[in-house]
């Protein structure tokens, strides 16, 4: 008879697409996000690209998009675990140290890429209500008041590495 019956799931999908929202069915199977459909989909494509690149080479990427990981804390714990094993120290005695580099994006990393002496490079973090000012003469930069009309400035590439708790100093 040519009639097309639309199920409730199809109608929900249609409504979500029309409103630019992530469908409930997709949301249950994907990562948590409050983004609308367009930015959510772009993030998903970037996540797939990062994972595909990482798994095709089986080497650590020059800089890891930390926000693109499903569980970024497990990656950071692995950084501590690797250092603890190399130094034959208990994991509980380790802490993470973060150093903001002078690289404002991943394209500024040296080519051919060489891993940092300690830890890994990460990127993809933003500030709110503040800005980052680069240090002078090789010194680490610092947080400053936000600049007018700059709501979410990008944080430069960060070198994350693990050190024993007793060596931690600010």
LINZI-V582641 format. One record per residue. N is the residue number from 1. SS is DSSP state (alpha for helix, beta for strand, coil for the rest). PSI is psi in whole degrees, -180 to 180 (* if undefined). OMEGA is omega in whole degrees, -180 to 180 (999 if undefined). Layout:
N,SS,PSI,OMEGA
N,SS,PSI,OMEGA
//
This chain:
1,coil,-11,176
2,coil,5,-179
3,coil,140,178
4,coil,117,179
5,coil,127,179
6,coil,124,180
7,coil,169,178
8,alpha,-38,179
9,alpha,-41,178
10,alpha,-39,179
11,alpha,-41,177
12,alpha,-41,177
13,alpha,-47,180
14,alpha,-45,180
15,alpha,-42,180
16,alpha,-44,178
17,alpha,-42,179
18,alpha,-39,-179
19,alpha,-4,-180
20,coil,30,180
21,coil,159,175
22,coil,129,-180
23,coil,145,-180
24,alpha,-39,-180
25,alpha,-43,178
26,alpha,-41,-178
27,alpha,-37,-180
28,alpha,-31,-175
29,alpha,-11,-174
30,coil,-174,178
31,coil,158,-180
32,coil,134,176
33,coil,146,176
34,coil,8,-178
35,coil,157,174
36,coil,175,-171
37,alpha,-46,-177
38,alpha,-58,178
39,alpha,-34,178
40,alpha,-46,-179
41,alpha,-42,177
42,alpha,-43,177
43,alpha,-41,180
44,alpha,-43,178
45,alpha,-40,178
46,alpha,-38,177
47,alpha,-46,180
48,alpha,-42,180
49,alpha,-44,-180
50,alpha,-45,-179
51,alpha,-40,179
52,alpha,-43,179
53,alpha,-45,-178
54,alpha,-46,-177
55,alpha,-24,179
56,alpha,-32,-180
57,alpha,-23,-176
58,coil,28,174
59,coil,154,177
60,coil,138,179
61,coil,157,178
62,coil,-43,175
63,coil,134,-176
64,beta,130,176
65,beta,97,-172
66,alpha,-35,-180
67,alpha,-16,-180
68,alpha,-2,178
69,coil,144,179
70,coil,-39,-180
71,coil,84,-176
72,alpha,-28,180
73,alpha,-33,179
74,alpha,-35,177
75,alpha,-44,180
76,alpha,-35,175
77,alpha,-37,178
78,alpha,-35,176
79,alpha,-46,179
80,alpha,-41,-177
81,alpha,-42,179
82,alpha,-44,179
83,alpha,-42,-180
84,alpha,-43,180
85,alpha,-41,-179
86,alpha,-34,-179
87,alpha,2,-179
88,coil,48,179
89,coil,154,176
90,coil,144,-180
91,alpha,-34,-180
92,alpha,-18,180
93,alpha,9,-178
94,beta,153,174
95,beta,160,-180
96,beta,140,174
97,beta,136,-177
98,beta,128,175
99,beta,120,178
100,beta,126,-177
101,coil,179,176
102,coil,0,180
103,coil,114,-177
104,coil,-17,174
105,coil,172,-174
106,alpha,-22,178
107,alpha,-21,180
108,alpha,-8,178
109,coil,147,-177
110,coil,144,176
111,coil,134,-7
112,coil,149,-173
113,coil,137,174
114,coil,131,179
115,coil,148,176
116,coil,159,179
117,coil,-42,-180
118,coil,141,171
119,coil,-150,-175
120,beta,161,173
121,beta,139,174
122,beta,158,176
123,beta,174,177
124,coil,16,178
125,coil,152,-179
126,beta,157,175
127,coil,157,174
128,coil,125,-180
129,coil,15,180
130,beta,171,176
131,beta,165,178
132,beta,130,177
133,beta,126,-180
134,coil,148,176
135,coil,164,180
136,coil,144,177
137,coil,44,176
138,coil,-3,178
139,coil,152,179
140,coil,144,-180
141,coil,-169,180
142,beta,168,178
143,beta,141,176
144,beta,172,177
145,beta,148,-179
146,coil,152,179
147,coil,148,-180
148,coil,137,177
149,coil,16,175
150,coil,94,-171
151,coil,-43,-176
152,coil,77,180
153,coil,147,-180
154,beta,136,175
155,coil,137,176
156,coil,171,178
157,coil,139,-176
158,beta,137,173
159,beta,116,179
160,beta,128,178
161,beta,161,-178
162,beta,143,175
163,beta,158,175
164,beta,146,180
165,alpha,-39,-176
166,alpha,-20,180
167,alpha,-4,-176
168,coil,128,174
169,coil,153,-179
170,coil,*,999
//
